[in-house]
């Protein structure tokens, strides 16, 4: 879900930069950028939590 949100945020930021009328709304740019940054931060936190690099030691038998 977060990955799709990040893609949508990036598309919104791109459209904001293209549309002449939207470029006049600086607050919209700030809100979109903030939401994008928050989503990226959450996604990176989740991505690290799912990292299976830690190897558990097997008990001696």
Secondary structure, DSSP 8 states (H G I E B T S, - for coil): -HHHHHHHHHHHHHHHHH-HHHHT-HHHHHHHHHHHHHHHHHHHHHHHHT-----------
